[in-house]
Amino acid sequence: MFNGAKLRELRESANLTTYQMAEKLGVSQAMVVYLERGDKQPSVELLSRISERLDVEVADLLKGSGV
């Protein structure tokens, strides 16, 4: 399951606003907020884009990954 809190932590570490993150991912700012709050789960494609843009492994974005 996707870890929205980890996304927020990584985004903030990269000094990105939700708006900037949304632009990098090609989604709305609201979608980034929904993902971070755990209201929505990303598609496999979006999960892949998130990991690429933040330069982390997909497993780092998943709960229970030990990270």
A tleap script that builds the chain and sets N, CA, C and O, in Angstrom:
source leaprc.protein.ff14SB
mol = sequence {
  NMET PHE ASN GLY ALA LYS LEU ARG GLU LEU
  ARG GLU SER ALA ASN LEU THR THR TYR GLN
  MET ALA GLU LYS LEU GLY VAL SER GLN ALA
  MET VAL VAL TYR LEU GLU ARG GLY ASP LYS
  GLN PRO SER VAL GLU LEU LEU SER ARG ILE
  SER GLU ARG LEU ASP VAL GLU VAL ALA ASP
  LEU LEU LYS GLY SER GLY CVAL
}
set mol.1.N position { 0.836 -1.178 0.000 }
set mol.1.CA position { 0.000 0.000 0.000 }
set mol.1.C position { 0.888 1.252 0.000 }
set mol.1.O position { 1.935 1.280 0.647 }
set mol.2.N position { 0.466 2.263 -0.717 }
set mol.2.CA position { 1.213 3.504 -0.862 }
set mol.2.C position { 1.315 4.254 0.462 }
set mol.2.O position { 0.357 4.292 1.234 }
set mol.3.N position { 2.471 4.847 0.723 }
set mol.3.CA position { 2.728 5.592 1.946 }
set mol.3.C position { 2.740 7.095 1.649 }
set mol.3.O position { 3.764 7.651 1.253 }
set mol.4.N position { 1.601 7.734 1.844 }
set mol.4.CA position { 1.471 9.157 1.560 }
set mol.4.C position { 2.359 10.021 2.433 }
set mol.4.O position { 2.868 11.048 1.983 }
set mol.5.N position { 2.549 9.610 3.688 }
set mol.5.CA position { 3.408 10.377 4.589 }
set mol.5.C position { 4.848 10.378 4.076 }
set mol.5.O position { 5.557 11.376 4.205 }
set mol.6.N position { 5.269 9.275 3.503 }
set mol.6.CA position { 6.625 9.191 2.947 }
set mol.6.C position { 6.755 10.116 1.741 }
set mol.6.O position { 7.785 10.766 1.561 }
set mol.7.N position { 5.716 10.175 0.920 }
set mol.7.CA position { 5.728 11.088 -0.217 }
set mol.7.C position { 5.914 12.522 0.268 }
set mol.7.O position { 6.731 13.272 -0.267 }
set mol.8.N position { 5.157 12.882 1.270 }
set mol.8.CA position { 5.261 14.249 1.811 }
set mol.8.C position { 6.672 14.513 2.334 }
set mol.8.O position { 7.258 15.560 2.058 }
set mol.9.N position { 7.209 13.564 3.086 }
set mol.9.CA position { 8.561 13.698 3.639 }
set mol.9.C position { 9.589 13.889 2.518 }
set mol.9.O position { 10.446 14.769 2.601 }
set mol.10.N position { 9.501 13.073 1.486 }
set mol.10.CA position { 10.443 13.160 0.370 }
set mol.10.C position { 10.273 14.461 -0.412 }
set mol.10.O position { 11.254 15.080 -0.825 }
set mol.11.N position { 9.020 14.868 -0.612 }
set mol.11.CA position { 8.756 16.117 -1.330 }
set mol.11.C position { 9.327 17.304 -0.567 }
set mol.11.O position { 9.965 18.180 -1.151 }
set mol.12.N position { 9.096 17.327 0.728 }
set mol.12.CA position { 9.605 18.421 1.541 }
set mol.12.C position { 11.134 18.405 1.594 }
set mol.12.O position { 11.760 19.465 1.596 }
set mol.13.N position { 11.736 17.230 1.638 }
set mol.13.CA position { 13.200 17.113 1.629 }
set mol.13.C position { 13.790 17.665 0.334 }
set mol.13.O position { 14.905 18.187 0.316 }
set mol.14.N position { 13.018 17.540 -0.753 }
set mol.14.CA position { 13.452 18.059 -2.051 }
set mol.14.C position { 13.104 19.539 -2.204 }
set mol.14.O position { 13.327 20.128 -3.262 }
set mol.15.N position { 12.558 20.134 -1.144 }
set mol.15.CA position { 12.165 21.554 -1.156 }
set mol.15.C position { 11.181 21.865 -2.272 }
set mol.15.O position { 11.301 22.879 -2.960 }
set mol.16.N position { 10.211 20.985 -2.443 }
set mol.16.CA position { 9.174 21.182 -3.459 }
set mol.16.C position { 7.838 21.464 -2.787 }
set mol.16.O position { 7.504 20.852 -1.773 }
set mol.17.N position { 7.082 22.386 -3.354 }
set mol.17.CA position { 5.714 22.610 -2.897 }
set mol.17.C position { 4.825 21.539 -3.531 }
set mol.17.O position { 5.252 20.821 -4.435 }
set mol.18.N position { 3.607 21.441 -3.055 }
set mol.18.CA position { 2.679 20.499 -3.679 }
set mol.18.C position { 2.434 20.884 -5.133 }
set mol.18.O position { 2.264 20.020 -5.993 }
set mol.19.N position { 2.416 22.185 -5.399 }
set mol.19.CA position { 2.223 22.652 -6.773 }
set mol.19.C position { 3.387 22.225 -7.666 }
set mol.19.O position { 3.175 21.730 -8.774 }
set mol.20.N position { 4.612 22.415 -7.185 }
set mol.20.CA position { 5.787 22.020 -7.966 }
set mol.20.C position { 5.833 20.509 -8.198 }
set mol.20.O position { 6.187 20.043 -9.281 }
set mol.21.N position { 5.469 19.758 -7.160 }
set mol.21.CA position { 5.446 18.297 -7.299 }
set mol.21.C position { 4.408 17.889 -8.333 }
set mol.21.O position { 4.653 17.005 -9.154 }
set mol.22.N position { 3.260 18.529 -8.291 }
set mol.22.CA position { 2.198 18.226 -9.250 }
set mol.22.C position { 2.664 18.488 -10.682 }
set mol.22.O position { 2.389 17.695 -11.583 }
set mol.23.N position { 3.363 19.594 -10.885 }
set mol.23.CA position { 3.884 19.900 -12.222 }
set mol.23.C position { 4.862 18.827 -12.691 }
set mol.23.O position { 4.820 18.413 -13.850 }
set mol.24.N position { 5.739 18.379 -11.800 }
set mol.24.CA position { 6.717 17.344 -12.158 }
set mol.24.C position { 6.038 16.023 -12.520 }
set mol.24.O position { 6.534 15.270 -13.358 }
set mol.25.N position { 4.903 15.749 -11.883 }
set mol.25.CA position { 4.204 14.480 -12.090 }
set mol.25.C position { 3.152 14.545 -13.192 }
set mol.25.O position { 2.695 13.511 -13.679 }
set mol.26.N position { 2.769 15.757 -13.584 }
set mol.26.CA position { 1.722 15.895 -14.592 }
set mol.26.C position { 0.340 15.615 -14.044 }
set mol.26.O position { -0.525 15.089 -14.744 }
set mol.27.N position { 0.137 15.974 -12.768 }
set mol.27.CA position { -1.170 15.803 -12.123 }
set mol.27.C position { -1.559 17.126 -11.480 }
set mol.27.O position { -0.779 18.078 -11.488 }
set mol.28.N position { -2.754 17.184 -10.927 }
set mol.28.CA position { -3.195 18.398 -10.248 }
set mol.28.C position { -2.568 18.485 -8.856 }
set mol.28.O position { -2.145 17.484 -8.278 }
set mol.29.N position { -2.523 19.708 -8.344 }
set mol.29.CA position { -2.034 19.915 -6.987 }
set mol.29.C position { -2.920 19.152 -5.999 }
set mol.29.O position { -2.431 18.590 -5.019 }
set mol.30.N position { -4.210 19.140 -6.265 }
set mol.30.CA position { -5.141 18.419 -5.394 }
set mol.30.C position { -4.788 16.934 -5.327 }
set mol.30.O position { -4.894 16.324 -4.263 }
set mol.31.N position { -4.372 16.347 -6.446 }
set mol.31.CA position { -4.005 14.934 -6.451 }
set mol.31.C position { -2.816 14.675 -5.529 }
set mol.31.O position { -2.799 13.680 -4.804 }
set mol.32.N position { -1.832 15.556 -5.554 }
set mol.32.CA position { -0.677 15.394 -4.664 }
set mol.32.C position { -1.139 15.434 -3.208 }
set mol.32.O position { -0.701 14.620 -2.395 }
set mol.33.N position { -2.014 16.370 -2.881 }
set mol.33.CA position { -2.539 16.487 -1.524 }
set mol.33.C position { -3.311 15.217 -1.151 }
set mol.33.O position { -3.137 14.691 -0.052 }
set mol.34.N position { -4.161 14.722 -2.053 }
set mol.34.CA position { -4.914 13.497 -1.793 }
set mol.34.C position { -3.983 12.320 -1.541 }
set mol.34.O position { -4.222 11.518 -0.638 }
set mol.35.N position { -2.926 12.215 -2.333 }
set mol.35.CA position { -1.959 11.128 -2.170 }
set mol.35.C position { -1.262 11.229 -0.816 }
set mol.35.O position { -1.122 10.231 -0.109 }
set mol.36.N position { -0.831 12.418 -0.462 }
set mol.36.CA position { -0.123 12.606 0.797 }
set mol.36.C position { -1.017 12.325 2.000 }
set mol.36.O position { -0.543 11.801 3.008 }
set mol.37.N position { -2.286 12.659 1.914 }
set mol.37.CA position { -3.221 12.403 3.016 }
set mol.37.C position { -3.696 10.963 3.058 }
set mol.37.O position { -4.289 10.531 4.047 }
set mol.38.N position { -3.441 10.217 1.994 }
set mol.38.CA position { -3.900 8.834 1.943 }
set mol.38.C position { -5.326 8.688 1.455 }
set mol.38.O position { -5.925 7.619 1.579 }
set mol.39.N position { -5.880 9.776 0.893 }
set mol.39.CA position { -7.248 9.729 0.377 }
set mol.39.C position { -7.337 8.973 -0.943 }
set mol.39.O position { -8.388 8.434 -1.286 }
set mol.40.N position { -6.230 8.936 -1.683 }
set mol.40.CA position { -6.194 8.240 -2.977 }
set mol.40.C position { -4.923 7.427 -3.060 }
set mol.40.O position { -3.929 7.726 -2.398 }
set mol.41.N position { -4.966 6.393 -3.883 }
set mol.41.CA position { -3.800 5.560 -4.161 }
set mol.41.C position { -3.360 5.831 -5.599 }
set mol.41.O position { -4.204 5.959 -6.487 }
set mol.42.N position { -2.047 5.921 -5.840 }
set mol.42.CA position { -1.582 6.193 -7.195 }
set mol.42.C position { -1.674 4.956 -8.082 }
set mol.42.O position { -1.594 3.826 -7.601 }
set mol.43.N position { -1.841 5.182 -9.372 }
set mol.43.CA position { -1.769 4.081 -10.333 }
set mol.43.C position { -0.320 3.607 -10.377 }
set mol.43.O position { 0.572 4.282 -9.865 }
set mol.44.N position { -0.091 2.468 -10.979 }
set mol.44.CA position { 1.267 1.949 -11.124 }
set mol.44.C position { 2.115 2.941 -11.915 }
set mol.44.O position { 3.275 3.179 -11.579 }
set mol.45.N position { 1.539 3.513 -12.956 }
set mol.45.CA position { 2.257 4.498 -13.777 }
set mol.45.C position { 2.646 5.720 -12.961 }
set mol.45.O position { 3.780 6.190 -13.048 }
set mol.46.N position { 1.714 6.236 -12.169 }
set mol.46.CA position { 2.002 7.418 -11.348 }
set mol.46.C position { 3.024 7.078 -10.264 }
set mol.46.O position { 3.904 7.887 -9.971 }
set mol.47.N position { 2.920 5.921 -9.682 }
set mol.47.CA position { 3.883 5.479 -8.676 }
set mol.47.C position { 5.294 5.455 -9.274 }
set mol.47.O position { 6.260 5.865 -8.632 }
set mol.48.N position { 5.391 4.976 -10.495 }
set mol.48.CA position { 6.675 4.936 -11.193 }
set mol.48.C position { 7.209 6.350 -11.435 }
set mol.48.O position { 8.400 6.603 -11.252 }
set mol.49.N position { 6.333 7.267 -11.844 }
set mol.49.CA position { 6.756 8.659 -12.075 }
set mol.49.C position { 7.223 9.319 -10.781 }
set mol.49.O position { 8.207 10.059 -10.770 }
set mol.50.N position { 6.505 9.041 -9.689 }
set mol.50.CA position { 6.886 9.608 -8.394 }
set mol.50.C position { 8.291 9.140 -8.020 }
set mol.50.O position { 9.132 9.943 -7.616 }
set mol.51.N position { 8.538 7.845 -8.156 }
set mol.51.CA position { 9.853 7.321 -7.775 }
set mol.51.C position { 10.952 7.901 -8.660 }
set mol.51.O position { 12.047 8.189 -8.177 }
set mol.52.N position { 10.669 8.073 -9.947 }
set mol.52.CA position { 11.663 8.669 -10.853 }
set mol.52.C position { 11.941 10.122 -10.494 }
set mol.52.O position { 13.100 10.529 -10.422 }
set mol.53.N position { 10.890 10.912 -10.268 }
set mol.53.CA position { 11.056 12.345 -10.007 }
set mol.53.C position { 11.754 12.613 -8.674 }
set mol.53.O position { 12.477 13.597 -8.524 }
set mol.54.N position { 11.523 11.715 -7.703 }
set mol.54.CA position { 12.139 11.899 -6.388 }
set mol.54.C position { 13.415 11.075 -6.231 }
set mol.54.O position { 14.067 11.119 -5.188 }
set mol.55.N position { 13.764 10.327 -7.273 }
set mol.55.CA position { 14.978 9.513 -7.287 }
set mol.55.C position { 15.041 8.538 -6.110 }
set mol.55.O position { 16.039 8.452 -5.395 }
set mol.56.N position { 13.933 7.805 -5.936 }
set mol.56.CA position { 13.850 6.767 -4.905 }
set mol.56.C position { 13.287 5.506 -5.537 }
set mol.56.O position { 12.706 5.544 -6.621 }
set mol.57.N position { 13.467 4.393 -4.848 }
set mol.57.CA position { 12.889 3.135 -5.305 }
set mol.57.C position { 11.383 3.135 -5.020 }
set mol.57.O position { 10.922 3.769 -4.071 }
set mol.58.N position { 10.636 2.428 -5.842 }
set mol.58.CA position { 9.188 2.305 -5.608 }
set mol.58.C position { 8.928 1.745 -4.209 }
set mol.58.O position { 8.001 2.180 -3.526 }
set mol.59.N position { 9.736 0.793 -3.790 }
set mol.59.CA position { 9.551 0.185 -2.469 }
set mol.59.C position { 9.626 1.215 -1.346 }
set mol.59.O position { 8.997 1.040 -0.302 }
set mol.60.N position { 10.389 2.286 -1.554 }
set mol.60.CA position { 10.504 3.334 -0.546 }
set mol.60.C position { 9.188 4.077 -0.336 }
set mol.60.O position { 8.986 4.720 0.695 }
set mol.61.N position { 8.302 3.984 -1.312 }
set mol.61.CA position { 7.018 4.687 -1.250 }
set mol.61.C position { 5.874 3.811 -0.744 }
set mol.61.O position { 4.725 4.247 -0.677 }
set mol.62.N position { 6.203 2.579 -0.391 }
set mol.62.CA position { 5.188 1.626 0.039 }
set mol.62.C position { 5.283 1.360 1.530 }
set mol.62.O position { 6.381 1.251 2.076 }
set mol.63.N position { 4.135 1.255 2.193 }
set mol.63.CA position { 4.107 0.925 3.602 }
set mol.63.C position { 4.598 -0.500 3.795 }
set mol.63.O position { 4.353 -1.378 2.967 }
set mol.64.N position { 5.279 -0.708 4.878 }
set mol.64.CA position { 5.756 -2.043 5.176 }
set mol.64.C position { 6.994 -2.424 4.390 }
set mol.64.O position { 7.382 -3.592 4.365 }
set mol.65.N position { 7.620 -1.441 3.743 }
set mol.65.CA position { 8.819 -1.746 2.951 }
set mol.65.C position { 10.065 -1.763 3.817 }
set mol.65.O position { 11.160 -2.053 3.335 }
set mol.66.N position { 9.896 -1.450 5.107 }
set mol.66.CA position { 11.033 -1.439 6.007 }
set mol.66.C position { 11.848 -0.174 5.929 }
set mol.66.O position { 12.944 -0.098 6.484 }
set mol.67.N position { 11.317 0.822 5.242 }
set mol.67.CA position { 12.054 2.081 5.085 }
set mol.67.C position { 11.508 3.113 6.028 }
set mol.67.O position { 11.992 4.244 6.053 }
savepdb mol mol.pdb
quit
